[in-house]
Amino acid sequence: MNADWRHPALCNWFAGLFAAELTAEQLQAYQRGEGEAVLVSLSELPDLTEAVKRLRNAINGLTLLAHPQLELAADFASMFLLDGQNSAPPYASFYSSEGSRFFAEPQARMQERLEASQQEVSADFREPSDHLSVMLEYLGDGFDAHLEPSKYSNSGVTLAQIKTFVEEELLNWLPAFAARCQKVKTVSDLYPALAALLLEFCKGLPALDEALANESAKAASRL
């Protein structure tokens, strides 16, 4: 399969969901079915059918919650914001360093990557650079630069470089992260299902072939 407009758009979609709990407006949009276009795009990618079905069921199940925004916010906190013993910290260092340390070698490598591409973590985000959302945004920017190099001053991002990043900086810890997410007790299956889907999405990226002609401009209208 070829890399196309879906890959940067989906990376950024995942990044947003792992960055913060859903706002009231976002939740209402999902409850109205406005996330279906994203799920359809994901289901078109190889080997994601079951993971997409699980997330769709989780989203549909939000209507059964008495106080969905509060309950999802509690799930987000339980999943990602508690101590490392009882949650699934979304930081590469926690899974890739001896003793599950934070701010370890993966964070330093990610910071170097951001600086080399003249990027930085938003001051409003207040998270280390090896946070999953930061890494997914970086990946999305890499896909965008690969598909439309004329938009970037640091053009020339190759698909081989993108694959290397996925294999060496994401797939070395995402399986452990996703497994932890399945063990955290939550009211909704939204975040466990999202973590499982992200893992399957990333596992498919190293198999991508060379990109099609520039199509990433379609992302804004489709996602």
VEXTINU-456112 format. One line per field, with one value per residue: residue number from 1; residue in one letter; x, y, z negated of N, C-alpha, C, O in turn. Coordinates in steps of 0.2 Angstrom, whole numbers, plus 5000, padded with zeros to 4 digits. Last residue first. Layout:
num <- NUM  ...
residuo <- A  ...
n_east <- X  ...
n_north <- Y  ...
n_up <- Z  ...
ca_east <- X  ...
ca_north <- Y  ...
ca_up <- Z  ...
c_east <- X  ...
c_north <- Y  ...
c_up <- Z  ...
o_east <- X  ...
o_north <- Y  ...
o_up <- Z  ...
This chain:
num <- 223  222  221  220  219  218  217  216  215  214  213  212  211  210  209  208  207  206  205  204  203  202  201  200  199  198  197  196  195  194  193  192  191  190  189  188  187  186  185  184  183  182  181  180  179  178  177  176  175  174  173  172  171  170  169  168  167  166  165  164  163  162  161  160  159  158  157  156  155  154  153  152  151  150  149  148  147  146  145  144  143  142  141  140  139  138  137  136  135  134  133  132  131  130  129  128  127  126  125  124  123  122  121  120  119  118  117  116  115  114  113  112  111  110  109  108  107  106  105  104  103  102  101  100  99  98  97  96  95  94  93  92  91  90  89  88  87  86  85  84  83  82  81  80  79  78  77  76  75  74  73  72  71  70  69  68  67  66  65  64  63  62  61  60  59  58  57  56  55  54  53  52  51  50  49  48  47  46  45  44  43  42  41  40  39  38  37  36  35  34  33  32  31  30  29  28  27  26  25  24  23  22  21  20  19  18  17  16  15  14  13  12  11  10  9  8  7  6  5  4  3  2  1
residuo <- L  R  S  A  A  K  A  S  E  N  A  L  A  E  D  L  A  P  L  G  K  C  F  E  L  L  L  A  A  L  A  P  Y  L  D  S  V  T  K  V  K  Q  C  R  A  A  F  A  P  L  W  N  L  L  E  E  E  V  F  T  K  I  Q  A  L  T  V  G  S  N  S  Y  K  S  P  E  L  H  A  D  F  G  D  G  L  Y  E  L  M  V  S  L  H  D  S  P  E  R  F  D  A  S  V  E  Q  Q  S  A  E  L  R  E  Q  M  R  A  Q  P  E  A  F  F  R  S  G  E  S  S  Y  F  S  A  Y  P  P  A  S  N  Q  G  D  L  L  F  M  S  A  F  D  A  A  L  E  L  Q  P  H  A  L  L  T  L  G  N  I  A  N  R  L  R  K  V  A  E  T  L  D  P  L  E  S  L  S  V  L  V  A  E  G  E  G  R  Q  Y  A  Q  L  Q  E  A  T  L  E  A  A  F  L  G  A  F  W  N  C  L  A  P  H  R  W  D  A  N  M
n_east <- 4944  4942  4947  4961  4965  4969  4982  4989  4993  5005  5005  5010  5025  5031  5023  5023  5026  5027  5013  5007  5009  5001  4988  4989  4991  4978  4970  4973  4970  4956  4952  4955  4947  4933  4926  4922  4927  4942  4956  4969  4973  4975  4986  4996  4996  5000  5014  5019  5018  5026  5040  5045  5037  5044  5057  5060  5049  5047  5059  5059  5049  5054  5065  5059  5052  5061  5061  5063  5063  5063  5053  5038  5030  5036  5033  5021  5025  5035  5028  5018  5026  5031  5019  5016  5027  5024  5013  5018  5026  5016  5009  5018  5032  5045  5046  5035  5022  5015  5007  5010  5021  5023  5040  5046  5057  5068  5073  5082  5073  5067  5078  5081  5070  5071  5083  5078  5068  5075  5083  5072  5060  5057  5061  5061  5072  5079  5067  5055  5044  5047  5050  5038  5023  5010  5007  4994  4993  4999  5013  5014  5000  4989  4986  4981  4969  4963  4961  4952  4941  4937  4933  4922  4914  4911  4905  4894  4885  4879  4881  4876  4884  4895  4894  4900  4913  4914  4912  4923  4933  4930  4931  4945  4950  4945  4952  4965  4971  4975  4963  4949  4947  4951  4941  4930  4934  4933  4919  4914  4913  4900  4890  4886  4896  4906  4901  4901  4915  4919  4912  4918  4934  4942  4959  4974  4982  4976  4969  4979  4985  4975  4976  4989  4988  4978  4985  4996  4988  4980  4987  4998  5009  5002  5004
n_north <- 5074  5080  5092  5090  5080  5084  5086  5075  5070  5069  5052  5040  5034  5017  5007  5001  4994  5002  5003  4994  4997  5008  5002  4995  5005  5012  5002  5001  5014  5014  5005  5012  5023  5017  5010  5018  5016  5006  5000  4994  4985  4990  4998  4989  4986  4999  4998  4987  4992  5004  5002  5001  5008  5021  5021  5011  5011  5025  5029  5021  5026  5039  5035  5030  5040  5056  5073  5084  5100  5111  5119  5113  5112  5103  5090  5082  5069  5072  5081  5072  5063  5072  5076  5064  5063  5073  5069  5058  5064  5071  5060  5053  5062  5066  5079  5082  5095  5107  5114  5127  5127  5113  5108  5112  5112  5110  5098  5097  5098  5085  5077  5080  5075  5062  5059  5062  5052  5040  5042  5050  5055  5041  5024  5009  5002  5007  5012  5011  5015  5029  5035  5037  5040  5039  5026  5019  5014  5010  5013  5027  5037  5045  5048  5039  5032  5041  5052  5046  5043  5056  5060  5051  5056  5069  5066  5058  5053  5040  5032  5029  5035  5028  5018  5023  5022  5008  5004  5010  5002  4989  4992  4995  4982  4975  4982  4983  4977  4992  5005  5008  5011  5024  5030  5027  5035  5048  5048  5047  5058  5062  5057  5064  5060  5068  5081  5080  5080  5092  5100  5096  5088  5074  5076  5076  5068  5058  5065  5071  5060  5055  5066  5065  5053  5056  5065  5058  5047  5051  5054  5040  5027  5011  4994
n_up <- 4966  4979  4980  4976  4985  4998  4998  5000  5012  5025  5030  5017  5010  5009  4996  4979  4969  4958  4954  4947  4934  4932  4932  4920  4911  4912  4908  4894  4890  4892  4883  4871  4873  4874  4865  4849  4837  4833  4827  4837  4847  4859  4857  4857  4871  4876  4871  4877  4891  4890  4891  4903  4912  4910  4914  4924  4933  4935  4941  4952  4959  4962  4970  4981  4986  4982  4984  4992  4983  4974  4978  4986  4997  5006  5002  4998  4993  4983  4975  4970  4963  4953  4947  4941  4932  4924  4918  4912  4902  4895  4890  4881  4876  4878  4873  4859  4859  4861  4870  4871  4879  4890  4894  4910  4924  4933  4935  4924  4913  4914  4912  4899  4893  4895  4888  4875  4873  4874  4862  4850  4844  4832  4831  4829  4828  4843  4855  4862  4855  4852  4864  4870  4862  4856  4843  4838  4821  4809  4809  4813  4807  4819  4832  4841  4835  4826  4835  4844  4835  4832  4844  4846  4836  4840  4853  4849  4838  4841  4857  4869  4878  4880  4889  4900  4896  4896  4909  4915  4909  4915  4928  4929  4926  4937  4948  4951  4962  4972  4972  4971  4958  4958  4965  4956  4945  4951  4953  4940  4932  4931  4923  4912  4904  4909  4905  4891  4889  4894  4884  4872  4876  4870  4863  4873  4882  4889  4898  4906  4912  4920  4929  4934  4941  4950  4959  4964  4970  4980  4992  4992  4996  5003  5000
ca_east <- 4945  4939  4940  4957  4964  4962  4978  4987  4985  5002  5006  5006  5019  5032  5027  5021  5025  5034  5017  5006  5012  5008  4990  4989  4996  4985  4969  4974  4977  4960  4951  4958  4954  4936  4931  4921  4920  4939  4949  4967  4972  4969  4979  4994  4994  4994  5009  5019  5015  5019  5036  5049  5035  5037  5055  5065  5051  5041  5056  5064  5048  5048  5066  5063  5048  5060  5059  5067  5060  5067  5060  5043  5027  5036  5039  5021  5020  5036  5034  5016  5022  5035  5023  5012  5026  5031  5013  5013  5029  5021  5005  5015  5025  5043  5045  5041  5024  5019  5006  5004  5022  5020  5033  5046  5051  5066  5068  5084  5077  5063  5074  5086  5071  5066  5083  5083  5066  5071  5086  5078  5066  5055  5062  5055  5069  5079  5073  5061  5044  5044  5055  5042  5030  5011  5010  4998  4991  4992  5011  5016  5007  4991  4989  4987  4973  4965  4965  4958  4945  4940  4938  4928  4916  4915  4911  4899  4888  4875  4884  4874  4877  4895  4892  4892  4910  4915  4907  4916  4932  4930  4925  4941  4951  4942  4944  4962  4972  4975  4969  4952  4945  4955  4947  4930  4934  4939  4924  4913  4919  4905  4892  4882  4890  4907  4902  4895  4911  4921  4911  4911  4930  4938  4952  4969  4984  4980  4965  4974  4989  4977  4970  4987  4993  4977  4979  4997  4993  4977  4984  4994  5007  5005  5000
ca_north <- 5072  5073  5091  5095  5078  5081  5092  5076  5070  5073  5059  5042  5039  5024  5008  5006  4990  4999  5008  4993  4991  5009  5007  4991  5000  5015  5004  4995  5012  5019  5003  5005  5024  5022  5006  5017  5016  5012  4999  4999  4982  4986  5002  4992  4981  4996  5004  4987  4986  5004  5003  4997  5001  5020  5025  5012  5005  5021  5032  5020  5019  5038  5039  5025  5035  5050  5067  5078  5095  5105  5121  5113  5116  5110  5093  5088  5070  5067  5083  5078  5061  5069  5081  5067  5058  5073  5075  5057  5059  5074  5065  5050  5061  5059  5078  5081  5088  5106  5107  5126  5129  5119  5106  5112  5111  5117  5100  5097  5104  5091  5077  5081  5082  5065  5058  5066  5059  5042  5042  5045  5059  5047  5031  5013  5005  5003  5014  5010  5009  5024  5034  5032  5042  5039  5033  5018  5018  5009  5007  5021  5034  5042  5053  5042  5029  5034  5053  5049  5037  5051  5064  5050  5049  5068  5070  5055  5059  5046  5035  5025  5038  5034  5017  5022  5028  5012  5002  5012  5009  4990  4990  5000  4987  4973  4981  4987  4974  4985  5003  5006  5004  5019  5031  5024  5028  5045  5049  5041  5054  5066  5053  5065  5057  5061  5079  5081  5074  5086  5101  5095  5094  5077  5073  5079  5074  5056  5061  5075  5064  5051  5064  5071  5054  5051  5067  5063  5046  5049  5060  5045  5032  5018  5000
ca_up <- 4959  4977  4982  4973  4978  4997  4997  4993  5011  5019  5031  5023  5010  5010  5002  4985  4975  4961  4958  4954  4936  4933  4937  4927  4912  4914  4915  4898  4890  4896  4890  4873  4873  4879  4869  4857  4838  4836  4826  4833  4840  4858  4858  4851  4867  4878  4869  4870  4889  4891  4884  4898  4911  4908  4909  4918  4930  4933  4935  4947  4957  4958  4964  4977  4983  4986  4979  4993  4988  4973  4979  4980  4992  5007  5000  5001  4998  4988  4979  4974  4969  4958  4951  4946  4938  4928  4922  4917  4907  4898  4894  4887  4875  4879  4881  4862  4858  4855  4869  4868  4872  4888  4891  4903  4921  4931  4939  4931  4914  4915  4919  4905  4893  4898  4895  4877  4873  4879  4868  4852  4846  4836  4829  4831  4822  4837  4851  4866  4858  4847  4859  4873  4863  4863  4845  4844  4827  4810  4807  4817  4807  4813  4828  4843  4840  4824  4829  4847  4839  4827  4841  4850  4835  4834  4852  4853  4838  4838  4851  4863  4877  4876  4882  4900  4897  4890  4904  4917  4907  4908  4926  4930  4921  4931  4948  4946  4956  4971  4972  4978  4960  4955  4968  4963  4945  4949  4959  4944  4932  4935  4929  4918  4903  4910  4912  4895  4887  4897  4891  4873  4874  4875  4863  4868  4879  4883  4893  4902  4907  4914  4926  4930  4936  4945  4955  4959  4965  4974  4988  4995  4991  5004  5000
c_east <- 4944  4939  4937  4949  4960  4960  4970  4983  4984  4995  5002  5008  5016  5025  5028  5025  5023  5032  5023  5010  5012  5012  4997  4990  4995  4990  4976  4974  4978  4967  4955  4958  4958  4943  4935  4927  4919  4931  4946  4959  4970  4968  4974  4987  4992  4991  5002  5014  5014  5015  5029  5045  5039  5035  5048  5062  5056  5044  5051  5062  5053  5047  5060  5064  5052  5055  5058  5066  5065  5064  5064  5050  5032  5034  5040  5027  5020  5031  5036  5022  5020  5032  5028  5015  5022  5030  5019  5012  5024  5024  5011  5012  5022  5036  5044  5040  5031  5020  5009  5003  5016  5020  5030  5040  5052  5058  5065  5079  5080  5067  5070  5082  5076  5067  5077  5084  5072  5068  5081  5080  5072  5061  5059  5055  5063  5076  5073  5068  5051  5045  5053  5048  5034  5018  5012  5001  4995  4989  5003  5014  5008  4998  4991  4990  4980  4970  4968  4963  4952  4944  4942  4934  4922  4918  4915  4906  4894  4878  4880  4876  4874  4888  4892  4890  4903  4912  4908  4911  4926  4929  4924  4934  4947  4944  4942  4955  4969  4975  4970  4959  4948  4954  4952  4937  4934  4940  4931  4918  4919  4912  4898  4885  4885  4900  4903  4896  4904  4917  4913  4909  4922  4934  4948  4963  4980  4983  4969  4971  4984  4981  4971  4980  4991  4982  4977  4991  4995  4982  4982  4992  5003  5004  5004
c_north <- 5079  5071  5084  5094  5083  5080  5090  5082  5073  5073  5063  5050  5039  5028  5015  5006  4995  4996  5006  4998  4990  5003  5008  4996  4997  5010  5007  4997  5006  5017  5008  5003  5017  5022  5011  5013  5014  5011  5006  4999  4988  4983  4997  4995  4984  4991  5001  4993  4985  4998  5003  4998  4997  5012  5025  5017  5006  5015  5028  5023  5018  5031  5038  5029  5031  5045  5061  5073  5089  5099  5115  5115  5117  5115  5101  5092  5076  5068  5079  5081  5067  5066  5078  5072  5060  5068  5075  5063  5058  5070  5069  5055  5058  5057  5071  5079  5087  5099  5105  5119  5128  5121  5113  5111  5111  5117  5107  5099  5103  5097  5083  5081  5084  5073  5062  5065  5064  5049  5044  5046  5055  5051  5035  5021  5010  5006  5009  5011  5007  5017  5028  5030  5036  5042  5033  5024  5016  5012  5005  5014  5028  5039  5051  5046  5032  5031  5046  5049  5040  5046  5059  5054  5048  5061  5069  5060  5058  5053  5040  5028  5034  5037  5023  5021  5028  5019  5006  5010  5012  4997  4991  4999  4993  4979  4980  4986  4978  4983  4995  5004  5002  5012  5025  5024  5024  5038  5046  5042  5048  5063  5056  5061  5059  5058  5072  5079  5074  5080  5095  5096  5092  5083  5077  5076  5076  5062  5059  5071  5068  5055  5060  5070  5060  5051  5062  5065  5052  5048  5057  5050  5037  5022  5006
c_up <- 4955  4970  4979  4974  4975  4989  4996  4992  5004  5018  5025  5024  5017  5011  5004  4990  4981  4967  4961  4958  4943  4935  4938  4933  4918  4915  4917  4906  4894  4896  4894  4880  4874  4879  4874  4860  4845  4837  4829  4833  4835  4851  4857  4851  4860  4873  4870  4868  4881  4889  4885  4891  4906  4907  4906  4913  4924  4929  4931  4940  4951  4955  4959  4970  4979  4983  4983  4988  4989  4977  4978  4983  4986  5002  5001  4999  5002  4994  4984  4978  4973  4964  4956  4950  4943  4933  4927  4922  4913  4904  4898  4892  4882  4877  4882  4870  4861  4853  4862  4866  4868  4881  4889  4900  4914  4928  4938  4936  4922  4917  4920  4911  4898  4898  4898  4885  4876  4879  4874  4859  4847  4838  4834  4829  4823  4831  4845  4862  4861  4849  4854  4868  4865  4865  4852  4846  4833  4816  4809  4815  4811  4813  4821  4838  4841  4829  4827  4841  4841  4830  4836  4848  4840  4833  4846  4853  4842  4839  4848  4857  4871  4874  4877  4893  4897  4890  4897  4911  4909  4906  4919  4928  4922  4926  4941  4945  4950  4964  4970  4978  4967  4957  4965  4966  4951  4948  4957  4950  4937  4936  4933  4924  4909  4909  4913  4902  4891  4896  4895  4881  4875  4872  4868  4869  4873  4879  4888  4897  4903  4909  4920  4926  4931  4939  4950  4955  4961  4968  4981  4990  4995  4998  5000
o_east <- 4944  4935  4931  4945  4955  4954  4966  4980  4978  4991  4998  5011  5020  5020  5025  5031  5022  5037  5025  5011  5016  5017  5000  4993  5000  4994  4978  4978  4983  4971  4958  4963  4963  4946  4939  4933  4914  4929  4948  4956  4968  4963  4968  4984  4988  4986  4997  5010  5009  5010  5025  5047  5038  5033  5046  5065  5055  5042  5051  5063  5052  5046  5061  5065  5050  5055  5053  5071  5071  5063  5070  5052  5031  5035  5044  5027  5019  5033  5038  5021  5020  5034  5029  5014  5023  5032  5018  5012  5027  5026  5010  5013  5024  5035  5043  5035  5033  5019  5007  4999  5016  5020  5033  5034  5057  5054  5059  5081  5081  5065  5070  5084  5075  5065  5078  5085  5070  5067  5083  5078  5078  5066  5058  5051  5061  5078  5068  5073  5053  5046  5057  5049  5034  5018  5015  4999  4999  4983  5002  5013  5003  5002  4994  4996  4985  4975  4974  4969  4957  4949  4948  4940  4927  4923  4921  4911  4900  4875  4877  4874  4869  4887  4890  4884  4899  4910  4903  4907  4923  4925  4919  4930  4945  4940  4937  4952  4971  4978  4965  4962  4948  4958  4956  4939  4937  4944  4934  4920  4924  4916  4899  4881  4880  4898  4900  4891  4902  4915  4909  4905  4921  4932  4949  4961  4983  4986  4966  4969  4985  4979  4969  4979  4991  4980  4975  4991  4995  4980  4982  4994  5005  4998  5010
o_north <- 5078  5067  5084  5095  5081  5080  5094  5083  5073  5076  5060  5053  5039  5025  5020  5005  4992  4995  5008  4997  4987  5003  5008  4994  4996  5011  5006  4994  5005  5017  5005  5001  5017  5021  5008  5013  5010  5005  5011  4999  4986  4981  4999  4995  4981  4991  5002  4991  4983  4998  5002  4995  4992  5010  5027  5016  5002  5013  5027  5020  5015  5030  5037  5025  5028  5045  5061  5068  5089  5093  5115  5114  5121  5121  5104  5097  5076  5067  5081  5083  5066  5067  5080  5072  5060  5070  5077  5062  5057  5072  5070  5054  5060  5051  5069  5077  5091  5096  5100  5117  5127  5116  5118  5112  5110  5121  5109  5101  5109  5102  5086  5086  5090  5076  5065  5070  5068  5052  5048  5051  5058  5051  5034  5024  5013  5012  5006  5011  5001  5012  5024  5024  5031  5047  5029  5028  5011  5012  4999  5010  5025  5040  5055  5048  5028  5027  5045  5048  5036  5044  5059  5052  5044  5060  5068  5057  5058  5057  5044  5026  5037  5040  5022  5023  5032  5021  5007  5014  5016  4999  4994  5003  4997  4980  4983  4990  4977  4986  4993  5002  4997  5008  5022  5020  5019  5035  5043  5037  5045  5065  5054  5061  5055  5053  5069  5076  5069  5076  5092  5092  5087  5083  5083  5073  5079  5061  5058  5074  5069  5055  5061  5072  5059  5051  5065  5067  5051  5049  5061  5050  5039  5022  5006
o_up <- 4948  4967  4978  4969  4971  4987  4994  4987  5002  5022  5022  5020  5022  5013  5000  4990  4986  4971  4966  4964  4947  4939  4944  4938  4922  4920  4922  4909  4897  4901  4899  4883  4878  4884  4877  4857  4846  4837  4826  4838  4830  4850  4855  4847  4857  4871  4866  4863  4879  4886  4880  4886  4904  4902  4901  4907  4919  4924  4925  4935  4946  4950  4953  4965  4974  4976  4987  4987  4986  4974  4982  4988  4981  5002  4998  4995  5008  5000  4989  4984  4979  4970  4961  4956  4949  4939  4933  4928  4919  4909  4904  4898  4887  4877  4888  4872  4866  4848  4859  4862  4862  4876  4886  4903  4911  4930  4941  4941  4925  4921  4925  4916  4901  4903  4904  4889  4880  4885  4878  4862  4845  4835  4840  4826  4819  4830  4843  4865  4861  4845  4852  4867  4862  4869  4855  4851  4832  4817  4810  4820  4813  4818  4817  4838  4841  4827  4826  4842  4841  4827  4835  4848  4838  4831  4846  4853  4840  4840  4852  4851  4869  4869  4872  4891  4894  4886  4894  4909  4905  4901  4916  4925  4918  4921  4938  4940  4944  4959  4967  4983  4969  4958  4968  4969  4952  4950  4961  4953  4938  4939  4939  4930  4909  4912  4918  4905  4894  4900  4900  4883  4878  4866  4870  4874  4868  4874  4882  4891  4897  4903  4914  4921  4925  4934  4944  4949  4955  4963  4976  4984  5001  4995  4997
